[in-house]
Amino acid sequence: MTEQGYRVEQDGLGARLSALTSLGDATKDLVATASRLGERLPMLGTAPPARHLAERLQEAAGPHGLANAVAAANAELASFQEALSAASGTYDDHEAGTKSAMRDREDGGS
């Protein structure tokens, strides 16, 4: 906070939005990989105890393994990214309006 109020560093905000976009893209790839892995039994061997363990591990992970958890995290990330982008746009609009009002006030007071 400055003496005049809060100040948002737009360059820093833009960098964070870019980083979130990259993270979202990587998470989408992770969802695809997790889905493929969830479709296969773990390679623990062919002995009955190993096959039983593999089936139990797959059952515990659910039908899509970790894909659902990663997809949920990706949805939260996308939601946060949208909110941050909207907040940035609102800040820009408010800042422009404030600057315009200040200019009008200075012009009217001269």
C-alpha positions in Angstrom: 0.0 0.0 0.0 1.3 3.4 -0.9 0.4 6.7 0.9 -2.2 7.4 -1.8 -3.8 3.9 -1.6 -3.2 0.5 -3.2 -1.2 0.1 -6.4 -1.4 -3.0 -8.6 1.7 -3.7 -10.6 0.2 -4.7 -14.0 3.5 -6.1 -15.3 3.8 -8.5 -12.4 0.2 -9.5 -12.8 0.7 -10.2 -16.5 3.6 -12.4 -15.7 1.6 -14.4 -13.2 -1.2 -14.8 -15.7 1.3 -16.1 -18.3 2.7 -18.5 -15.7 -0.8 -19.7 -14.8 -1.5 -20.3 -18.5 1.6 -22.4 -18.9 0.7 -24.3 -15.7 -2.8 -25.0 -17.1 -1.4 -26.3 -20.3 1.0 -28.7 -18.4 -1.9 -29.8 -16.2 -4.0 -30.7 -19.3 -1.1 -32.9 -20.5 -1.0 -34.5 -17.0 -4.7 -35.3 -17.1 -4.3 -37.1 -20.4 -1.3 -39.1 -19.0 -3.1 -39.9 -15.8 -6.1 -41.2 -17.7 -4.0 -43.5 -19.8 -2.2 -44.8 -16.8 -5.5 -45.4 -14.9 -6.7 -47.7 -17.7 -3.9 -50.2 -17.2 -3.1 -52.6 -14.4 0.2 -51.9 -12.6 3.0 -54.2 -13.9 3.7 -56.2 -10.8 4.0 -59.6 -12.4 1.8 -62.5 -13.3 1.7 -64.4 -10.0 -1.8 -64.5 -8.4 -0.8 -62.3 -5.4 0.8 -59.7 -7.7 -2.2 -59.7 -10.0 -4.5 -59.4 -7.0 -2.4 -56.4 -5.6 -2.5 -54.7 -9.0 -6.3 -55.1 -9.2 -6.7 -53.7 -5.7 -4.4 -50.7 -6.5 -6.4 -50.0 -9.6 -9.7 -50.3 -7.7 -8.4 -47.9 -5.0 -7.4 -45.3 -7.6 -10.8 -45.3 -9.2 -11.8 -45.7 -12.8 -9.5 -42.9 -14.0 -6.7 -43.1 -11.5 -5.5 -39.6 -10.6 -7.1 -38.1 -13.7 -10.2 -36.8 -11.8 -8.1 -35.2 -9.1 -5.8 -33.5 -11.6 -8.8 -32.5 -13.7 -10.4 -30.9 -10.7 -7.2 -29.0 -9.9 -7.0 -27.9 -13.5 -10.6 -26.5 -13.3 -9.7 -24.6 -10.1 -6.6 -23.2 -11.8 -8.6 -22.1 -14.8 -11.2 -20.5 -12.5 -8.5 -18.6 -10.6 -6.9 -17.5 -13.9 -10.2 -16.1 -15.2 -10.9 -14.3 -11.9 -7.4 -12.8 -11.9 -7.8 -11.7 -15.5 -11.2 -10.2 -14.8 -9.9 -8.4 -11.7 -7.0 -7.0 -13.8 -9.4 -5.7 -16.4 -11.7 -4.1 -13.7 -8.6 -2.5 -12.2 -7.5 -1.1 -15.5 -11.0 0.3 -16.2 -11.2 1.9 -12.7 -7.7 3.3 -13.0 -8.5 4.8 -16.4 -11.8 6.3 -15.1 -10.0 7.8 -12.1 -7.3 9.3 -14.3 -10.0 10.8 -16.6 -11.9 12.2 -13.6 -8.8 13.8 -12.2 -7.9 15.3 -15.6 -11.5 16.7 -15.9 -11.3 18.1 -12.4 -7.9 19.8 -13.1 -9.2 21.2 -16.4 -12.3 22.5 -14.7 -10.4 24.0 -11.8 -8.0 26.0 -13.9 
